[in-house]
């Protein structure tokens, strides 16, 4: 895996979204917060023609792209490039990740969030505002969703159900597996602290510990507590 900060990228455009491209596989754990990485698969009969974008590509890997906003993938988690433009920016110079992110404002070093663990009461915590901390809190690659009606988002392990993590709380029509975080999110899409009002709102919202309808609830689960 290549450190993305040590790589030179080509500028590309996917539809109307600007991105940077490398033919190498990147160490995604070293990517900055709030960028999105995807793999590109080349066509079976032409290694130079991009055929599909997906979160991960194992076969016919053509390269990796980084964007500042998420791509709209289909229900299979991919984007067939027959229906989208995939254009290289014609420029004689390459670009670094730092240059691509140069217009990003400095992020707050810590943020106030609500942590919701299975079988535990929700709790306010002040955590570091970086990818490593978020992954440590939820236990894996993070997934960020926006199921709420205010400037807040939910961060969880994107493979929680696949890993068989304990079912936690119902959110909308879904049930989140494993620990999740409720954080604020600004108009620019960056994570921020929840307001005091939001903290109380989400502590109350997820205060219900009646999980009897969840098939994999275990009465012998080792219950841990967080200071409220």
C-alpha positions as CSV (number, residue, x, y, z in Angstrom):
1,X,0.0,0.0,0.0
2,X,1.3,3.5,-0.9
3,X,1.3,6.4,1.5
4,X,-1.0,8.9,-0.4
5,X,1.1,11.8,0.9
6,X,4.1,10.4,-1.0
7,X,2.3,10.0,-4.3
8,X,1.8,12.3,-7.3
9,X,-1.7,12.3,-8.8
10,X,-3.4,13.1,-12.1
11,X,-6.4,15.4,-12.1
12,X,-9.6,13.8,-13.4
13,X,-13.3,14.7,-13.7
14,X,-16.1,12.2,-13.0
15,X,-19.3,13.8,-14.3
16,X,-19.0,17.2,-12.8
17,X,-16.9,16.1,-9.7
18,X,-13.2,16.9,-9.6
19,X,-10.9,14.1,-8.3
20,X,-7.3,13.0,-8.4
21,X,-6.2,9.6,-9.8
22,X,-3.3,7.2,-9.3
23,X,-2.8,3.8,-10.8
24,X,-1.6,2.5,-7.4
25,X,-3.4,1.1,-4.4
26,X,-3.3,3.6,-1.5
27,X,-3.1,3.1,2.3
28,X,-6.6,4.5,3.0
29,X,-5.9,4.7,6.8
30,X,-3.5,7.6,6.0
31,X,-6.1,9.6,4.0
32,X,-7.3,12.8,5.6
33,X,-10.7,13.1,7.1
34,X,-13.6,13.9,4.8
35,X,-12.2,12.7,1.5
36,X,-13.6,9.7,-0.3
37,X,-11.5,7.0,-2.0
38,X,-12.7,4.6,-4.7
39,X,-11.2,2.0,-6.9
40,X,-11.5,1.9,-10.7
41,X,-11.9,-1.3,-12.6
42,X,-10.8,-1.5,-16.2
43,X,-12.7,-3.3,-18.9
44,X,-11.8,-7.0,-19.5
45,X,-10.7,-6.4,-23.0
46,X,-8.9,-3.0,-22.6
47,X,-6.7,-2.2,-19.6
48,X,-6.7,1.5,-20.6
49,X,-10.5,2.0,-20.5
50,X,-12.2,2.7,-17.2
51,X,-15.3,0.6,-16.9
52,X,-16.5,0.9,-13.3
53,X,-16.0,2.8,-10.0
54,X,-16.5,0.9,-6.7
55,X,-15.5,1.2,-3.1
56,X,-13.1,-1.7,-3.6
57,X,-11.9,-3.5,-6.7
58,X,-9.9,-6.7,-6.5
59,X,-9.9,-7.9,-10.1
60,X,-8.9,-5.6,-13.1
61,X,-7.8,-2.9,-10.7
62,X,-7.0,0.2,-12.8
63,X,-6.3,2.7,-10.1
64,X,-7.6,4.7,-7.2
65,X,-9.4,8.1,-7.1
66,X,-9.9,10.6,-4.3
67,X,-12.8,13.0,-4.2
68,X,-13.9,15.7,-1.7
69,X,-17.6,14.7,-2.0
70,X,-19.2,11.2,-2.2
71,X,-20.1,9.7,-5.6
72,X,-23.6,8.4,-6.2
73,X,-23.1,4.6,-6.4
74,X,-25.9,2.3,-7.4
75,X,-27.5,-0.4,-5.2
76,X,-24.6,-2.7,-5.9
77,X,-22.1,-0.1,-4.6
78,X,-20.7,0.8,-8.0
79,X,-20.9,3.3,-10.8
80,X,-20.8,2.0,-14.4
81,X,-18.7,4.5,-16.4
82,X,-20.6,3.9,-19.6
83,X,-23.1,6.3,-18.2
84,X,-20.7,8.9,-16.9
85,X,-17.8,11.0,-18.2
86,X,-14.4,10.1,-16.9
87,X,-12.0,12.7,-18.2
88,X,-8.3,13.4,-17.5
89,X,-7.5,17.1,-16.9
90,X,-4.9,17.9,-19.6
91,X,-2.1,19.4,-17.7
92,X,1.6,18.8,-17.9
93,X,2.0,18.9,-14.1
94,X,0.9,16.4,-11.5
95,X,-0.7,17.2,-8.2
96,X,-0.1,16.1,-4.6
97,X,-2.7,15.3,-2.0
98,X,-1.8,18.4,0.0
99,X,-2.3,20.5,-3.1
100,X,-5.7,18.9,-3.8
101,X,-6.7,19.6,-0.2
102,X,-5.1,23.1,0.0
103,X,-8.3,24.9,0.0
104,X,-9.6,23.0,3.0
105,X,-9.9,25.0,6.2
106,X,-8.2,23.9,9.4
107,X,-10.4,21.4,11.3
108,X,-11.1,21.6,15.0
109,X,-8.7,19.3,16.9
110,X,-11.4,17.9,19.2
111,X,-15.2,17.7,18.9
112,X,-18.0,17.0,21.4
113,X,-20.0,14.0,20.3
114,X,-22.5,11.4,21.6
115,X,-21.2,7.8,21.7
116,X,-23.8,5.1,21.6
117,X,-22.6,1.6,22.6
118,X,-24.7,-1.6,22.5
119,X,-26.4,-2.3,25.8
120,X,-25.2,1.1,27.2
121,X,-26.7,4.5,27.8
122,X,-25.6,7.2,25.3
123,X,-22.8,9.4,26.6
124,X,-21.2,12.7,25.7
125,X,-17.5,12.5,24.9
126,X,-14.9,14.9,23.6
127,X,-12.8,13.0,21.0
128,X,-10.0,13.9,18.6
129,X,-11.3,15.0,15.3
130,X,-9.3,12.6,13.1
131,X,-9.9,9.4,11.1
132,X,-7.8,7.1,13.4
133,X,-9.9,8.1,16.5
134,X,-13.2,7.6,14.6
135,X,-12.1,4.2,13.5
136,X,-11.0,3.2,17.0
137,X,-14.3,4.3,18.4
138,X,-16.5,2.3,16.0
139,X,-14.0,-0.6,15.5
140,X,-13.4,-0.5,11.7
141,X,-13.7,1.4,8.5
142,X,-16.2,4.3,9.1
143,X,-19.4,4.9,7.3
144,X,-21.1,8.3,7.6
145,X,-24.8,8.7,7.1
146,X,-27.2,11.6,7.5
147,X,-30.5,10.2,8.9
148,X,-31.4,13.2,11.0
149,X,-33.3,16.5,10.4
150,X,-30.6,18.8,11.8
151,X,-26.8,19.3,11.3
152,X,-25.8,16.0,12.7
153,X,-24.5,12.7,11.2
154,X,-24.1,9.2,12.3
155,X,-20.7,7.4,12.1
156,X,-20.5,3.6,12.3
157,X,-18.5,0.6,11.2
158,X,-19.5,0.1,7.6
159,X,-19.0,-3.7,8.0
160,X,-20.7,-4.0,11.4
161,X,-23.3,-6.4,10.4
162,X,-20.9,-8.5,8.3
163,X,-18.6,-8.8,11.3
164,X,-21.6,-9.9,13.5
165,X,-21.3,-6.9,15.9
166,X,-24.0,-6.7,18.5
167,X,-27.1,-4.9,17.2
168,X,-27.4,-1.5,18.8
169,X,-30.2,0.9,18.0
170,X,-32.8,1.3,15.3
171,X,-32.2,4.4,13.1
172,X,-35.0,4.9,10.6
173,X,-35.7,1.6,8.9
174,X,-32.3,0.2,9.7
175,X,-30.6,-1.2,12.8
176,X,-27.0,-0.1,13.4
177,X,-24.6,-2.9,14.5
178,X,-21.8,-2.0,16.9
179,X,-20.9,1.3,18.5
180,X,-21.8,4.5,16.6
181,X,-21.1,8.2,17.0
182,X,-23.4,11.2,16.6
183,X,-21.4,14.2,15.6
184,X,-22.2,17.7,14.2
185,X,-21.6,18.5,10.6
186,X,-21.1,21.9,9.1
187,X,-22.4,23.4,5.8
188,X,-19.0,22.5,4.3
189,X,-19.4,18.8,5.2
190,X,-16.8,18.8,7.9
191,X,-17.3,17.3,11.3
192,X,-17.9,19.6,14.2
193,X,-19.1,19.6,17.8
194,X,-22.7,19.0,18.6
195,X,-24.4,21.9,20.4
196,X,-25.5,21.4,24.0
197,X,-29.1,21.1,22.8
198,X,-28.2,18.4,20.3
199,X,-26.2,16.5,22.9
200,X,-29.3,16.3,25.1
201,X,-31.5,15.5,22.1
202,X,-29.5,12.5,21.0
203,X,-28.8,11.2,24.5
204,X,-32.6,11.2,25.0
205,X,-33.3,9.8,21.6
206,X,-31.1,6.7,22.1
207,X,-31.8,6.2,25.8
208,X,-34.1,3.2,25.2
209,X,-32.2,0.0,26.0
210,X,-35.1,-2.3,25.2
211,X,-33.5,-4.5,22.6
212,X,-35.7,-7.6,23.1
213,X,-36.8,-7.6,19.5
214,X,-33.2,-8.0,18.2
215,X,-32.5,-11.6,17.4
216,X,-28.9,-11.6,18.5
217,X,-29.3,-9.9,21.8
218,X,-27.3,-11.8,24.4
219,X,-28.3,-11.7,28.1
220,X,-24.7,-12.6,29.0
221,X,-23.2,-9.7,27.0
222,X,-20.4,-8.0,28.9
223,X,-22.0,-4.7,29.6
224,X,-19.7,-1.7,29.7
225,X,-20.6,1.8,30.9
226,X,-19.5,5.2,29.9
227,X,-19.5,8.1,32.3
228,X,-22.5,10.3,31.3
